[in-house]
């Protein structure tokens, strides 16, 4: 299984640190040419290699870590997405009107036709995501959701390899909506709202 991180901002670099910590090979790419990313990639670890976007998209599993508004441009870089797993780590800040009430990942899934899309790694801020997820004997949680049940198992296995504790939330419009960003909040406030409704 090969992995690539598309987007090398704060979240992309944090994810690269997670791979480097476990000595897992990963390709990184962004809109910038790979030679500009290479020094930073090497500084993170020897298993992190900067390549062109086209080369990075040859990976089996692609972690999407670009700003939400750029997901469509990445989708255009491949004519076909069959056989690919896309892990959507984006958040729609602020929530665009064109989502038509859909969770942002359901909207993203529309343009990655044929890919297996899994929402994940989006609820942790970059500084937290970059640190060792094993804390005081426990494992930091990563929430996963997908409309393709078969897609979640390998992503959960990857999360475990990276040291996280994966929690499956079901489909994108069900449990996945719990970690769908709303305005500039997500996760804790949404869970709090649901708890209040149940009381």
Buried (B, 14 or more C-beta within 10 A) or exposed (E): EEBBBBBBEBBBBBBBBBBBBEEBBBBBBBEEEBEEBBEBBEEBBEBBBBBBBEBBBBBEBBBBBBEBEBBBEBBEEBEEBEEBBBBBBBBBBEBEEEBEEBBBBBBBBEBBEEBBBBBBBBBBEBEEBBBEBEEEEEBBBBBBBBBBEEBBBBBBEBBEEBBBBBBBBBBBBEBBBBBBBBEEEBBEEBEEEEEEEEE
